[in-house]
């Protein structure tokens, strides 16, 4: 799935879900090192676990963050499945 982010430095997040587990997370734009780290940490995690761990994280005064955007993308994915 390709998700267009809102309110953060990254522009899109691409990911796959296989058997309820997240894999192949790629952020486009944003802080490459940090986002690469997030991508590796969530690899193979259950979708619901990623949502619960990353949802609601804020970046400075913003209402969202790149990790929160991934949680929102996963919620959207689940709503469509």
mmCIF file of the N, C-alpha and C atoms, coordinates in Angstrom:
data_MODEL
# 
_entry.id   MODEL 
# 
loop_
_atom_site.group_PDB 
_atom_site.id 
_atom_site.type_symbol 
_atom_site.label_atom_id 
_atom_site.label_alt_id 
_atom_site.label_comp_id 
_atom_site.label_asym_id 
_atom_site.label_entity_id 
_atom_site.label_seq_id 
_atom_site.pdbx_PDB_ins_code 
_atom_site.Cartn_x 
_atom_site.Cartn_y 
_atom_site.Cartn_z 
_atom_site.occupancy 
_atom_site.B_iso_or_equiv 
_atom_site.pdbx_formal_charge 
_atom_site.auth_seq_id 
_atom_site.auth_comp_id 
_atom_site.auth_asym_id 
_atom_site.auth_atom_id 
_atom_site.pdbx_PDB_model_num 
ATOM 1   N N  . UNK A 1 1  ? 0.849   -1.177  0.000  1.00 0.00 ? 1  UNK A N  1 
ATOM 2   C CA . UNK A 1 1  ? 0.000   0.000   0.000  1.00 0.00 ? 1  UNK A CA 1 
ATOM 3   C C  . UNK A 1 1  ? 0.892   1.236   0.000  1.00 0.00 ? 1  UNK A C  1 
ATOM 4   N N  . UNK A 1 2  ? 0.446   2.252   -0.694 1.00 0.00 ? 2  UNK A N  1 
ATOM 5   C CA . UNK A 1 2  ? 1.144   3.524   -0.710 1.00 0.00 ? 2  UNK A CA 1 
ATOM 6   C C  . UNK A 1 2  ? 0.243   4.543   -0.014 1.00 0.00 ? 2  UNK A C  1 
ATOM 7   N N  . UNK A 1 3  ? 0.764   5.185   1.019  1.00 0.00 ? 3  UNK A N  1 
ATOM 8   C CA . UNK A 1 3  ? -0.012  6.126   1.830  1.00 0.00 ? 3  UNK A CA 1 
ATOM 9   C C  . UNK A 1 3  ? 0.603   7.510   1.715  1.00 0.00 ? 3  UNK A C  1 
ATOM 10  N N  . UNK A 1 4  ? -0.202  8.498   1.362  1.00 0.00 ? 4  UNK A N  1 
ATOM 11  C CA . UNK A 1 4  ? 0.232   9.894   1.273  1.00 0.00 ? 4  UNK A CA 1 
ATOM 12  C C  . UNK A 1 4  ? 0.140   10.497  2.663  1.00 0.00 ? 4  UNK A C  1 
ATOM 13  N N  . UNK A 1 5  ? 1.284   10.914  3.215  1.00 0.00 ? 5  UNK A N  1 
ATOM 14  C CA . UNK A 1 5  ? 1.320   11.465  4.566  1.00 0.00 ? 5  UNK A CA 1 
ATOM 15  C C  . UNK A 1 5  ? 0.806   12.900  4.591  1.00 0.00 ? 5  UNK A C  1 
ATOM 16  N N  . UNK A 1 6  ? 0.463   13.358  5.794  1.00 0.00 ? 6  UNK A N  1 
ATOM 17  C CA . UNK A 1 6  ? -0.015  14.722  5.985  1.00 0.00 ? 6  UNK A CA 1 
ATOM 18  C C  . UNK A 1 6  ? 0.623   15.308  7.238  1.00 0.00 ? 6  UNK A C  1 
ATOM 19  N N  . UNK A 1 7  ? 1.143   16.527  7.118  1.00 0.00 ? 7  UNK A N  1 
ATOM 20  C CA . UNK A 1 7  ? 1.638   17.255  8.281  1.00 0.00 ? 7  UNK A CA 1 
ATOM 21  C C  . UNK A 1 7  ? 3.018   16.870  8.758  1.00 0.00 ? 7  UNK A C  1 
ATOM 22  N N  . UNK A 1 8  ? 3.770   16.124  7.949  1.00 0.00 ? 8  UNK A N  1 
ATOM 23  C CA . UNK A 1 8  ? 5.121   15.701  8.342  1.00 0.00 ? 8  UNK A CA 1 
ATOM 24  C C  . UNK A 1 8  ? 6.090   15.929  7.182  1.00 0.00 ? 8  UNK A C  1 
ATOM 25  N N  . UNK A 1 9  ? 7.366   15.749  7.463  1.00 0.00 ? 9  UNK A N  1 
ATOM 26  C CA . UNK A 1 9  ? 8.397   15.972  6.440  1.00 0.00 ? 9  UNK A CA 1 
ATOM 27  C C  . UNK A 1 9  ? 8.393   14.910  5.348  1.00 0.00 ? 9  UNK A C  1 
ATOM 28  N N  . UNK A 1 10 ? 8.090   13.668  5.702  1.00 0.00 ? 10 UNK A N  1 
ATOM 29  C CA . UNK A 1 10 ? 8.028   12.630  4.672  1.00 0.00 ? 10 UNK A CA 1 
ATOM 30  C C  . UNK A 1 10 ? 6.776   12.856  3.825  1.00 0.00 ? 10 UNK A C  1 
ATOM 31  N N  . UNK A 1 11 ? 6.813   12.399  2.583  1.00 0.00 ? 11 UNK A N  1 
ATOM 32  C CA . UNK A 1 11 ? 5.680   12.627  1.685  1.00 0.00 ? 11 UNK A CA 1 
ATOM 33  C C  . UNK A 1 11 ? 4.796   11.399  1.503  1.00 0.00 ? 11 UNK A C  1 
ATOM 34  N N  . UNK A 1 12 ? 5.390   10.210  1.603  1.00 0.00 ? 12 UNK A N  1 
ATOM 35  C CA . UNK A 1 12 ? 4.642   8.968   1.417  1.00 0.00 ? 12 UNK A CA 1 
ATOM 36  C C  . UNK A 1 12 ? 5.278   7.845   2.228  1.00 0.00 ? 12 UNK A C  1 
ATOM 37  N N  . UNK A 1 13 ? 4.457   6.843   2.522  1.00 0.00 ? 13 UNK A N  1 
ATOM 38  C CA . UNK A 1 13 ? 4.930   5.615   3.155  1.00 0.00 ? 13 UNK A CA 1 
ATOM 39  C C  . UNK A 1 13 ? 4.411   4.456   2.322  1.00 0.00 ? 13 UNK A C  1 
ATOM 40  N N  . UNK A 1 14 ? 5.298   3.549   1.992  1.00 0.00 ? 14 UNK A N  1 
ATOM 41  C CA . UNK A 1 14 ? 4.904   2.345   1.258  1.00 0.00 ? 14 UNK A CA 1 
ATOM 42  C C  . UNK A 1 14 ? 5.166   1.141   2.151  1.00 0.00 ? 14 UNK A C  1 
ATOM 43  N N  . UNK A 1 15 ? 4.242   0.187   2.160  1.00 0.00 ? 15 UNK A N  1 
ATOM 44  C CA . UNK A 1 15 ? 4.424   -0.999  2.999  1.00 0.00 ? 15 UNK A CA 1 
ATOM 45  C C  . UNK A 1 15 ? 3.577   -2.146  2.472  1.00 0.00 ? 15 UNK A C  1 
ATOM 46  N N  . UNK A 1 16 ? 3.879   -3.334  2.959  1.00 0.00 ? 16 UNK A N  1 
ATOM 47  C CA . UNK A 1 16 ? 3.115   -4.545  2.675  1.00 0.00 ? 16 UNK A CA 1 
ATOM 48  C C  . UNK A 1 16 ? 2.713   -5.177  3.993  1.00 0.00 ? 16 UNK A C  1 
ATOM 49  N N  . UNK A 1 17 ? 1.601   -5.874  3.964  1.00 0.00 ? 17 UNK A N  1 
ATOM 50  C CA . UNK A 1 17 ? 1.163   -6.670  5.112  1.00 0.00 ? 17 UNK A CA 1 
ATOM 51  C C  . UNK A 1 17 ? 0.983   -8.091  4.607  1.00 0.00 ? 17 UNK A C  1 
ATOM 52  N N  . UNK A 1 18 ? 1.682   -9.015  5.275  1.00 0.00 ? 18 UNK A N  1 
ATOM 53  C CA . UNK A 1 18 ? 1.590   -10.426 4.918  1.00 0.00 ? 18 UNK A CA 1 
ATOM 54  C C  . UNK A 1 18 ? 1.251   -11.205 6.176  1.00 0.00 ? 18 UNK A C  1 
ATOM 55  N N  . UNK A 1 19 ? 0.132   -11.909 6.134  1.00 0.00 ? 19 UNK A N  1 
ATOM 56  C CA . UNK A 1 19 ? -0.334  -12.693 7.282  1.00 0.00 ? 19 UNK A CA 1 
ATOM 57  C C  . UNK A 1 19 ? -0.422  -11.843 8.549  1.00 0.00 ? 19 UNK A C  1 
ATOM 58  N N  . UNK A 1 20 ? -0.893  -10.597 8.406  1.00 0.00 ? 20 UNK A N  1 
ATOM 59  C CA . UNK A 1 20 ? -1.092  -9.716  9.552  1.00 0.00 ? 20 UNK A CA 1 
ATOM 60  C C  . UNK A 1 20 ? 0.159   -9.040  10.067 1.00 0.00 ? 20 UNK A C  1 
ATOM 61  N N  . UNK A 1 21 ? 1.285   -9.271  9.370  1.00 0.00 ? 21 UNK A N  1 
ATOM 62  C CA . UNK A 1 21 ? 2.555   -8.689  9.815  1.00 0.00 ? 21 UNK A CA 1 
ATOM 63  C C  . UNK A 1 21 ? 3.065   -7.687  8.788  1.00 0.00 ? 21 UNK A C  1 
ATOM 64  N N  . UNK A 1 22 ? 3.679   -6.641  9.303  1.00 0.00 ? 22 UNK A N  1 
ATOM 65  C CA . UNK A 1 22 ? 4.180   -5.550  8.479  1.00 0.00 ? 22 UNK A CA 1 
ATOM 66  C C  . UNK A 1 22 ? 5.537   -5.900  7.895  1.00 0.00 ? 22 UNK A C  1 
ATOM 67  N N  . UNK A 1 23 ? 5.729   -5.573  6.614  1.00 0.00 ? 23 UNK A N  1 
ATOM 68  C CA . UNK A 1 23 ? 7.062   -5.726  6.030  1.00 0.00 ? 23 UNK A CA 1 
ATOM 69  C C  . UNK A 1 23 ? 7.251   -4.751  4.877  1.00 0.00 ? 23 UNK A C  1 
ATOM 70  N N  . UNK A 1 24 ? 8.505   -4.521  4.558  1.00 0.00 ? 24 UNK A N  1 
ATOM 71  C CA . UNK A 1 24 ? 8.853   -3.668  3.438  1.00 0.00 ? 24 UNK A CA 1 
ATOM 72  C C  . UNK A 1 24 ? 8.459   -2.214  3.600  1.00 0.00 ? 24 UNK A C  1 
ATOM 73  N N  . UNK A 1 25 ? 8.555   -1.670  4.817  1.00 0.00 ? 25 UNK A N  1 
ATOM 74  C CA . UNK A 1 25 ? 8.180   -0.278  5.049  1.00 0.00 ? 25 UNK A CA 1 
ATOM 75  C C  . UNK A 1 25 ? 9.243   0.646   4.461  1.00 0.00 ? 25 UNK A C  1 
ATOM 76  N N  . UNK A 1 26 ? 8.798   1.567   3.613  1.00 0.00 ? 26 UNK A N  1 
ATOM 77  C CA . UNK A 1 26 ? 9.689   2.553   3.012  1.00 0.00 ? 26 UNK A CA 1 
ATOM 78  C C  . UNK A 1 26 ? 9.044   3.925   3.127  1.00 0.00 ? 26 UNK A C  1 
ATOM 79  N N  . UNK A 1 27 ? 9.771   4.857   3.737  1.00 0.00 ? 27 UNK A N  1 
ATOM 80  C CA . UNK A 1 27 ? 9.333   6.253   3.794  1.00 0.00 ? 27 UNK A CA 1 
ATOM 81  C C  . UNK A 1 27 ? 10.000  7.002   2.653  1.00 0.00 ? 27 UNK A C  1 
ATOM 82  N N  . UNK A 1 28 ? 9.288   7.939   2.050  1.00 0.00 ? 28 UNK A N  1 
ATOM 83  C CA . UNK A 1 28 ? 9.844   8.806   1.017  1.00 0.00 ? 28 UNK A CA 1 
ATOM 84  C C  . UNK A 1 28 ? 9.907   10.220  1.579  1.00 0.00 ? 28 UNK A C  1 
ATOM 85  N N  . UNK A 1 29 ? 11.106  10.802  1.540  1.00 0.00 ? 29 UNK A N  1 
ATOM 86  C CA . UNK A 1 29 ? 11.321  12.108  2.137  1.00 0.00 ? 29 UNK A CA 1 
ATOM 87  C C  . UNK A 1 29 ? 11.554  11.969  3.635  1.00 0.00 ? 29 UNK A C  1 
ATOM 88  N N  . UNK A 1 30 ? 11.693  13.084  4.311  1.00 0.00 ? 30 UNK A N  1 
ATOM 89  C CA . UNK A 1 30 ? 11.881  13.060  5.757  1.00 0.00 ? 30 UNK A CA 1 
ATOM 90  C C  . UNK A 1 30 ? 13.309  12.772  6.161  1.00 0.00 ? 30 UNK A C  1 
ATOM 91  N N  . UNK A 1 31 ? 13.500  12.480  7.428  1.00 0.00 ? 31 UNK A N  1 
ATOM 92  C CA . UNK A 1 31 ? 14.820  12.223  8.015  1.00 0.00 ? 31 UNK A CA 1 
ATOM 93  C C  . UNK A 1 31 ? 15.214  10.768  7.752  1.00 0.00 ? 31 UNK A C  1 
ATOM 94  N N  . UNK A 1 32 ? 16.009  10.567  6.743  1.00 0.00 ? 32 UNK A N  1 
ATOM 95  C CA . UNK A 1 32 ? 16.291  9.223   6.235  1.00 0.00 ? 32 UNK A CA 1 
ATOM 96  C C  . UNK A 1 32 ? 16.774  8.263   7.324  1.00 0.00 ? 32 UNK A C  1 
ATOM 97  N N  . UNK A 1 33 ? 17.733  8.661   8.122  1.00 0.00 ? 33 UNK A N  1 
ATOM 98  C CA . UNK A 1 33 ? 18.272  7.754   9.135  1.00 0.00 ? 33 UNK A CA 1 
ATOM 99  C C  . UNK A 1 33 ? 17.230  7.322   10.149 1.00 0.00 ? 33 UNK A C  1 
ATOM 100 N N  . UNK A 1 34 ? 16.474  8.274   10.673 1.00 0.00 ? 34 UNK A N  1 
ATOM 101 C CA . UNK A 1 34 ? 15.441  7.950   11.659 1.00 0.00 ? 34 UNK A CA 1 
ATOM 102 C C  . UNK A 1 34 ? 14.349  7.078   11.056 1.00 0.00 ? 34 UNK A C  1 
ATOM 103 N N  . UNK A 1 35 ? 13.943  7.408   9.850  1.00 0.00 ? 35 UNK A N  1 
ATOM 104 C CA . UNK A 1 35 ? 12.859  6.653   9.224  1.00 0.00 ? 35 UNK A CA 1 
ATOM 105 C C  . UNK A 1 35 ? 13.299  5.261   8.800  1.00 0.00 ? 35 UNK A C  1 
ATOM 106 N N  . UNK A 1 36 ? 14.556  5.125   8.428  1.00 0.00 ? 36 UNK A N  1 
ATOM 107 C CA . UNK A 1 36 ? 15.094  3.806   8.123  1.00 0.00 ? 36 UNK A CA 1 
ATOM 108 C C  . UNK A 1 36 ? 15.112  2.960   9.398  1.00 0.00 ? 36 UNK A C  1 
ATOM 109 N N  . UNK A 1 37 ? 15.454  3.601   10.522 1.00 0.00 ? 37 UNK A N  1 
ATOM 110 C CA . UNK A 1 37 ? 15.445  2.894   11.808 1.00 0.00 ? 37 UNK A CA 1 
ATOM 111 C C  . UNK A 1 37 ? 14.051  2.421   12.177 1.00 0.00 ? 37 UNK A C  1 
ATOM 112 N N  . UNK A 1 38 ? 13.063  3.287   12.035 1.00 0.00 ? 38 UNK A N  1 
ATOM 113 C CA . UNK A 1 38 ? 11.678  2.903   12.321 1.00 0.00 ? 38 UNK A CA 1 
ATOM 114 C C  . UNK A 1 38 ? 11.271  1.735   11.428 1.00 0.00 ? 38 UNK A C  1 
ATOM 115 N N  . UNK A 1 39 ? 11.597  1.837   10.153 1.00 0.00 ? 39 UNK A N  1 
ATOM 116 C CA . UNK A 1 39 ? 11.234  0.778   9.210  1.00 0.00 ? 39 UNK A CA 1 
ATOM 117 C C  . UNK A 1 39 ? 11.806  -0.571  9.628  1.00 0.00 ? 39 UNK A C  1 
ATOM 118 N N  . UNK A 1 40 ? 13.031  -0.584  10.061 1.00 0.00 ? 40 UNK A N  1 
ATOM 119 C CA . UNK A 1 40 ? 13.656  -1.848  10.483 1.00 0.00 ? 40 UNK A CA 1 
ATOM 120 C C  . UNK A 1 40 ? 13.062  -2.365  11.790 1.00 0.00 ? 40 UNK A C  1 
ATOM 121 N N  . UNK A 1 41 ? 12.734  -1.452  12.700 1.00 0.00 ? 41 UNK A N  1 
ATOM 122 C CA . UNK A 1 41 ? 12.185  -1.877  13.989 1.00 0.00 ? 41 UNK A CA 1 
ATOM 123 C C  . UNK A 1 41 ? 10.802  -2.506  13.863 1.00 0.00 ? 41 UNK A C  1 
ATOM 124 N N  . UNK A 1 42 ? 9.996   -2.018  12.933 1.00 0.00 ? 42 UNK A N  1 
ATOM 125 C CA . UNK A 1 42 ? 8.640   -2.552  12.799 1.00 0.00 ? 42 UNK A CA 1 
ATOM 126 C C  . UNK A 1 42 ? 8.550   -3.751  11.866 1.00 0.00 ? 42 UNK A C  1 
ATOM 127 N N  . UNK A 1 43 ? 9.613   -4.063  11.180 1.00 0.00 ? 43 UNK A N  1 
ATOM 128 C CA . UNK A 1 43 ? 9.627   -5.202  10.248 1.00 0.00 ? 43 UNK A CA 1 
ATOM 129 C C  . UNK A 1 43 ? 9.206   -6.486  10.971 1.00 0.00 ? 43 UNK A C  1 
ATOM 130 N N  . UNK A 1 44 ? 8.174   -7.143  10.441 1.00 0.00 ? 44 UNK A N  1 
ATOM 131 C CA . UNK A 1 44 ? 7.716   -8.413  10.992 1.00 0.00 ? 44 UNK A CA 1 
ATOM 132 C C  . UNK A 1 44 ? 6.773   -8.293  12.180 1.00 0.00 ? 44 UNK A C  1 
ATOM 133 N N  . UNK A 1 45 ? 6.472   -7.074  12.615 1.00 0.00 ? 45 UNK A N  1 
ATOM 134 C CA . UNK A 1 45 ? 5.564   -6.882  13.751 1.00 0.00 ? 45 UNK A CA 1 
ATOM 135 C C  . UNK A 1 45 ? 4.116   -7.007  13.299 1.00 0.00 ? 45 UNK A C  1 
ATOM 136 N N  . UNK A 1 46 ? 3.267   -7.444  14.220 1.00 0.00 ? 46 UNK A N  1 
ATOM 137 C CA . UNK A 1 46 ? 1.832   -7.489  13.963 1.00 0.00 ? 46 UNK A CA 1 
ATOM 138 C C  . UNK A 1 46 ? 1.324   -6.065  13.751 1.00 0.00 ? 46 UNK A C  1 
ATOM 139 N N  . UNK A 1 47 ? 0.418   -5.893  12.810 1.00 0.00 ? 47 UNK A N  1 
ATOM 140 C CA . UNK A 1 47 ? -0.109  -4.572  12.472 1.00 0.00 ? 47 UNK A CA 1 
ATOM 141 C C  . UNK A 1 47 ? -0.688  -3.867  13.699 1.00 0.00 ? 47 UNK A C  1 
ATOM 142 N N  . UNK A 1 48 ? -1.481  -4.567  14.484 1.00 0.00 ? 48 UNK A N  1 
ATOM 143 C CA . UNK A 1 48 ? -2.099  -3.947  15.661 1.00 0.00 ? 48 UNK A CA 1 
ATOM 144 C C  . UNK A 1 48 ? -1.054  -3.491  16.677 1.00 0.00 ? 48 UNK A C  1 
ATOM 145 N N  . UNK A 1 49 ? 0.021   -4.229  16.815 1.00 0.00 ? 49 UNK A N  1 
ATOM 146 C CA . UNK A 1 49 ? 1.083   -3.843  17.743 1.00 0.00 ? 49 UNK A CA 1 
ATOM 147 C C  . UNK A 1 49 ? 1.758   -2.549  17.282 1.00 0.00 ? 49 UNK A C  1 
ATOM 148 N N  . UNK A 1 50 ? 2.000   -2.424  15.991 1.00 0.00 ? 50 UNK A N  1 
ATOM 149 C CA . UNK A 1 50 ? 2.602   -1.201  15.445 1.00 0.00 ? 50 UNK A CA 1 
ATOM 150 C C  . UNK A 1 50 ? 1.674   -0.018  15.690 1.00 0.00 ? 50 UNK A C  1 
ATOM 151 N N  . UNK A 1 51 ? 0.394   -0.203  15.442 1.00 0.00 ? 51 UNK A N  1 
ATOM 152 C CA . UNK A 1 51 ? -0.580  0.868   15.664 1.00 0.00 ? 51 UNK A CA 1 
ATOM 153 C C  . UNK A 1 51 ? -0.565  1.307   17.123 1.00 0.00 ? 51 UNK A C  1 
ATOM 154 N N  . UNK A 1 52 ? -0.571  0.345   18.043 1.00 0.00 ? 52 UNK A N  1 
ATOM 155 C CA . UNK A 1 52 ? -0.618  0.703   19.466 1.00 0.00 ? 52 UNK A CA 1 
ATOM 156 C C  . UNK A 1 52 ? 0.673   1.360   19.952 1.00 0.00 ? 52 UNK A C  1 
ATOM 157 N N  . UNK A 1 53 ? 1.804   0.981   19.389 1.00 0.00 ? 53 UNK A N  1 
ATOM 158 C CA . UNK A 1 53 ? 3.079   1.559   19.825 1.00 0.00 ? 53 UNK A CA 1 
ATOM 159 C C  . UNK A 1 53 ? 3.355   2.923   19.201 1.00 0.00 ? 53 UNK A C  1 
ATOM 160 N N  . UNK A 1 54 ? 2.968   3.135   17.949 1.00 0.00 ? 54 UNK A N  1 
ATOM 161 C CA . UNK A 1 54 ? 3.338   4.355   17.237 1.00 0.00 ? 54 UNK A CA 1 
ATOM 162 C C  . UNK A 1 54 ? 2.225   5.392   17.147 1.00 0.00 ? 54 UNK A C  1 
ATOM 163 N N  . UNK A 1 55 ? 0.997   4.965   17.302 1.00 0.00 ? 55 UNK A N  1 
ATOM 164 C CA . UNK A 1 55 ? -0.127  5.889   17.199 1.00 0.00 ? 55 UNK A CA 1 
ATOM 165 C C  . UNK A 1 55 ? -0.074  6.956   18.275 1.00 0.00 ? 55 UNK A C  1 
ATOM 166 N N  . UNK A 1 56 ? -0.297  8.197   17.883 1.00 0.00 ? 56 UNK A N  1 
ATOM 167 C CA . UNK A 1 56 ? -0.349  9.301   18.838 1.00 0.00 ? 56 UNK A CA 1 
ATOM 168 C C  . UNK A 1 56 ? 0.976   9.983   19.113 1.00 0.00 ? 56 UNK A C  1 
ATOM 169 N N  . UNK A 1 57 ? 2.076   9.479   18.562 1.00 0.00 ? 57 UNK A N  1 
ATOM 170 C CA . UNK A 1 57 ? 3.366   10.130  18.758 1.00 0.00 ? 57 UNK A CA 1 
ATOM 171 C C  . UNK A 1 57 ? 3.352   11.454  18.005 1.00 0.00 ? 57 UNK A C  1 
ATOM 172 N N  . UNK A 1 58 ? 3.806   12.495  18.675 1.00 0.00 ? 58 UNK A N  1 
ATOM 173 C CA . UNK A 1 58 ? 3.834   13.831  18.076 1.00 0.00 ? 58 UNK A CA 1 
ATOM 174 C C  . UNK A 1 58 ? 5.266   14.245  17.796 1.00 0.00 ? 58 UNK A C  1 
ATOM 175 N N  . UNK A 1 59 ? 5.428   15.139  16.835 1.00 0.00 ? 59 UNK A N  1 
ATOM 176 C CA . UNK A 1 59 ? 6.737   15.700  16.492 1.00 0.00 ? 59 UNK A CA 1 
ATOM 177 C C  . UNK A 1 59 ? 6.700   17.189  16.827 1.00 0.00 ? 59 UNK A C  1 
ATOM 178 N N  . UNK A 1 60 ? 7.367   17.568  17.908 1.00 0.00 ? 60 UNK A N  1 
ATOM 179 C CA . UNK A 1 60 ? 7.358   18.967  18.322 1.00 0.00 ? 60 UNK A CA 1 
ATOM 180 C C  . UNK A 1 60 ? 5.938   19.438  18.572 1.00 0.00 ? 60 UNK A C  1 
ATOM 181 N N  . UNK A 1 61 ? 5.570   20.553  17.974 1.00 0.00 ? 61 UNK A N  1 
ATOM 182 C CA . UNK A 1 61 ? 4.227   21.107  18.176 1.00 0.00 ? 61 UNK A CA 1 
ATOM 183 C C  . UNK A 1 61 ? 3.205   20.558  17.178 1.00 0.00 ? 61 UNK A C  1 
ATOM 184 N N  . UNK A 1 62 ? 3.638   19.681  16.290 1.00 0.00 ? 62 UNK A N  1 
ATOM 185 C CA . UNK A 1 62 ? 2.722   19.090  15.305 1.00 0.00 ? 62 UNK A CA 1 
ATOM 186 C C  . UNK A 1 62 ? 1.795   18.091  15.987 1.00 0.00 ? 62 UNK A C  1 
ATOM 187 N N  . UNK A 1 63 ? 0.617   17.897  15.426 1.00 0.00 ? 63 UNK A N  1 
ATOM 188 C CA . UNK A 1 63 ? -0.344  16.931  15.963 1.00 0.00 ? 63 UNK A CA 1 
ATOM 189 C C  . UNK A 1 63 ? -0.032  15.499  15.564 1.00 0.00 ? 63 UNK A C  1 
ATOM 190 N N  . UNK A 1 64 ? 1.007   15.308  14.764 1.00 0.00 ? 64 UNK A N  1 
ATOM 191 C CA . UNK A 1 64 ? 1.352   13.990  14.244 1.00 0.00 ? 64 UNK A CA 1 
ATOM 192 C C  . UNK A 1 64 ? 2.865   13.891  14.105 1.00 0.00 ? 64 UNK A C  1 
ATOM 193 N N  . UNK A 1 65 ? 3.324   12.761  13.608 1.00 0.00 ? 65 UNK A N  1 
ATOM 194 C CA . UNK A 1 65 ? 4.750   12.507  13.374 1.00 0.00 ? 65 UNK A CA 1 
ATOM 195 C C  . UNK A 1 65 ? 4.850   11.432  12.308 1.00 0.00 ? 65 UNK A C  1 
ATOM 196 N N  . UNK A 1 66 ? 6.053   11.162  11.845 1.00 0.00 ? 66 UNK A N  1 
ATOM 197 C CA . UNK A 1 66 ? 6.209   10.085  10.860 1.00 0.00 ? 66 UNK A CA 1 
ATOM 198 C C  . UNK A 1 66 ? 5.801   8.725   11.431 1.00 0.00 ? 66 UNK A C  1 
ATOM 199 N N  . UNK A 1 67 ? 6.141   8.399   12.693 1.00 0.00 ? 67 UNK A N  1 
ATOM 200 C CA . UNK A 1 67 ? 5.649   7.132   13.244 1.00 0.00 ? 67 UNK A CA 1 
ATOM 201 C C  . UNK A 1 67 ? 4.115   7.106   13.343 1.00 0.00 ? 67 UNK A C  1 
ATOM 202 N N  . UNK A 1 68 ? 3.518   8.212   13.783 1.00 0.00 ? 68 UNK A N  1 
ATOM 203 C CA . UNK A 1 68 ? 2.064   8.294   13.877 1.00 0.00 ? 68 UNK A CA 1 
ATOM 204 C C  . UNK A 1 68 ? 1.423   8.145   12.501 1.00 0.00 ? 68 UNK A C  1 
ATOM 205 N N  . UNK A 1 69 ? 2.047   8.702   11.476 1.00 0.00 ? 69 UNK A N  1 
ATOM 206 C CA . UNK A 1 69 ? 1.516   8.569   10.123 1.00 0.00 ? 69 UNK A CA 1 
ATOM 207 C C  . UNK A 1 69 ? 1.498   7.113   9.676  1.00 0.00 ? 69 UNK A C  1 
ATOM 208 N N  . UNK A 1 70 ? 2.499   6.341   10.087 1.00 0.00 ? 70 UNK A N  1 
ATOM 209 C CA . UNK A 1 70 ? 2.494   4.913   9.774  1.00 0.00 ? 70 UNK A CA 1 
ATOM 210 C C  . UNK A 1 70 ? 1.318   4.231   10.462 1.00 0.00 ? 70 UNK A C  1 
ATOM 211 N N  . UNK A 1 71 ? 1.071   4.573   11.729 1.00 0.00 ? 71 UNK A N  1 
ATOM 212 C CA . UNK A 1 71 ? -0.073  4.002   12.442 1.00 0.00 ? 71 UNK A CA 1 
ATOM 213 C C  . UNK A 1 71 ? -1.374  4.368   11.741 1.00 0.00 ? 71 UNK A C  1 
ATOM 214 N N  . UNK A 1 72 ? -1.498  5.605   11.289 1.00 0.00 ? 72 UNK A N  1 
ATOM 215 C CA . UNK A 1 72 ? -2.706  6.031   10.572 1.00 0.00 ? 72 UNK A CA 1 
ATOM 216 C C  . UNK A 1 72 ? -2.849  5.278   9.249  1.00 0.00 ? 72 UNK A C  1 
ATOM 217 N N  . UNK A 1 73 ? -1.742  5.079   8.566  1.00 0.00 ? 73 UNK A N  1 
ATOM 218 C CA . UNK A 1 73 ? -1.771  4.326   7.306  1.00 0.00 ? 73 UNK A CA 1 
ATOM 219 C C  . UNK A 1 73 ? -2.241  2.895   7.549  1.00 0.00 ? 73 UNK A C  1 
ATOM 220 N N  . UNK A 1 74 ? -1.764  2.304   8.625  1.00 0.00 ? 74 UNK A N  1 
ATOM 221 C CA . UNK A 1 74 ? -2.158  0.925   8.938  1.00 0.00 ? 74 UNK A CA 1 
ATOM 222 C C  . UNK A 1 74 ? -3.638  0.841   9.319  1.00 0.00 ? 74 UNK A C  1 
ATOM 223 N N  . UNK A 1 75 ? -4.127  1.847   10.026 1.00 0.00 ? 75 UNK A N  1 
ATOM 224 C CA . UNK A 1 75 ? -5.565  1.877   10.339 1.00 0.00 ? 75 UNK A CA 1 
ATOM 225 C C  . UNK A 1 75 ? -6.379  1.957   9.058  1.00 0.00 ? 75 UNK A C  1 
ATOM 226 N N  . UNK A 1 76 ? -5.922  2.783   8.129  1.00 0.00 ? 76 UNK A N  1 
ATOM 227 C CA . UNK A 1 76 ? -6.605  2.902   6.837  1.00 0.00 ? 76 UNK A CA 1 
ATOM 228 C C  . UNK A 1 76 ? -6.563  1.567   6.095  1.00 0.00 ? 76 UNK A C  1 
ATOM 229 N N  . UNK A 1 77 ? -5.422  0.918   6.135  1.00 0.00 ? 77 UNK A N  1 
ATOM 230 C CA . UNK A 1 77 ? -5.265  -0.399  5.490  1.00 0.00 ? 77 UNK A CA 1 
ATOM 231 C C  . UNK A 1 77 ? -6.285  -1.385  6.080  1.00 0.00 ? 77 UNK A C  1 
ATOM 232 N N  . UNK A 1 78 ? -6.385  -1.428  7.406  1.00 0.00 ? 78 UNK A N  1 
ATOM 233 C CA . UNK A 1 78 ? -7.314  -2.355  8.049  1.00 0.00 ? 78 UNK A CA 1 
ATOM 234 C C  . UNK A 1 78 ? -8.767  -2.028  7.693  1.00 0.00 ? 78 UNK A C  1 
ATOM 235 N N  . UNK A 1 79 ? -9.094  -0.756  7.594  1.00 0.00 ? 79 UNK A N  1 
ATOM 236 C CA . UNK A 1 79 ? -10.449 -0.356  7.249  1.00 0.00 ? 79 UNK A CA 1 
ATOM 237 C C  . UNK A 1 79 ? -10.827 -0.794  5.845  1.00 0.00 ? 79 UNK A C  1 
ATOM 238 N N  . UNK A 1 80 ? -9.853  -0.885  4.961  1.00 0.00 ? 80 UNK A N  1 
ATOM 239 C CA . UNK A 1 80 ? -10.104 -1.282  3.571  1.00 0.00 ? 80 UNK A CA 1 
ATOM 240 C C  . UNK A 1 80 ? -10.085 -2.787  3.383  1.00 0.00 ? 80 UNK A C  1 
ATOM 241 N N  . UNK A 1 81 ? -9.504  -3.501  4.336  1.00 0.00 ? 81 UNK A N  1 
ATOM 242 C CA . UNK A 1 81 ? -9.352  -4.966  4.193  1.00 0.00 ? 81 UNK A CA 1 
ATOM 243 C C  . UNK A 1 81 ? -10.608 -5.709  4.558  1.00 0.00 ? 81 UNK A C  1 
# 
